[in-house]
Amino acid sequence: MQELLSRVKEDIETVFARDPAARTTWEVLFCYPGLHAIWLHRFAHSLWRRRLLFPGRLVSQLNRWFTGVEIHPGAKIGRRLFIDHGMGVVIGETAEIGDDVLMYQGAVLGGTSLDKTKRHPTIGRGVVIGAGATILGPINVGDDARIAAGSVVVKPVPAGATVVGVPGRMAGPRVSAQPGADLEHGRLPDPVLRTLSEALDRQARLEERVRQLEHLSPRSAPATPQDRERKLPPAQEADIRQALKQVIDPEVGISVVDLGLIRDISLNGAGVEVRMVLTSPACPLAGYLVEQVRRKVRSVTSGQPVEVVLTDELWSWNDAAPRLLWGDGI
């Protein structure tokens, strides 16, 4: 009895540690279906281990009705598991879950075989499984890994890795390897966007190199103070802006001009200076956009030196061209 009370206390403390919405012990005892599901599973699992198979399955079915969480009585679950919200969680018969695991609603630990063997995942310690994530087959998910919401994992996951996407792909190390760390949905890396960014940066560098080889010209003379900060002729500025409409921001699919990213175009010494902002300060395609803007401006100015300056201004959709916000009729 003392051990039972100790486990119950530990489970309640786990809820307070993992969910900032938990306020009182009474609230946790009566209003957390994920906690109720774990308690009912322990009872069902104890029956299952005593070969009372039908009673174990019956308790599991009652657990499903009352909590919305379906845990097979044969599943092995470690200590301090927290199932947040719980509805739609499915844990298969041969699944094994280590200590300090955090699961969000809709997570599935499923099987991929009809053989009566080990056919469900083994989850290590301190793993975080996001909402709607599906882990299939007798694979191992290493300690302190995290599975992003909506991911479908069918291959083993190394310890400390982050998995994103369908099918799941490793997107880098976990930001925090401490048990109980939240999923940090907003900081999940995007492996596809990262690969695209690297490919576009490489393409931009190659295009710039080709342009230099095709249009070699003598270095311009140093600019005099009188040459600095001169205004561009209106016709030339219009030509530059027209050319920059061909530079598309890949994250949005709209040109940098229509998005309002180009703040100012002016003469600076013997060259042209373009001041622009980014749609977000941490834009992963900043290098690509800068190179594309520089290349387009040079194509209009017959190879004049071009400097692209990124300002610290914040961009919003209000900066976009009116026709993007209100339609062509305005």
Beta strands, then each sheet from edge to edge (+ up, - down):
strand 1: 70-71
strand 2: 76-77
strand 3: 82-83
strand 4: 90-91
strand 5: 96-97
strand 6: 102-103
strand 7: 108-110
strand 8: 122-123
strand 9: 128-129
strand 10: 134-136
strand 11: 140-141
strand 12: 146-147
strand 13: 152-153
strand 14: 161-164
strand 15: 169-173
strand 16: 248-249
strand 17: 254-255
strand 18: 262-268
strand 19: 271-276
strand 20: 306-310
sheet 1: 1+ 4+ 7+ 10+ 13+
sheet 2: 2+ 5+ 8+ 11+
sheet 3: 3+ 6+ 9+ 12+ 14+ 15-
sheet 4: 16+ 17-
sheet 5: 18+ 19- 20-
end
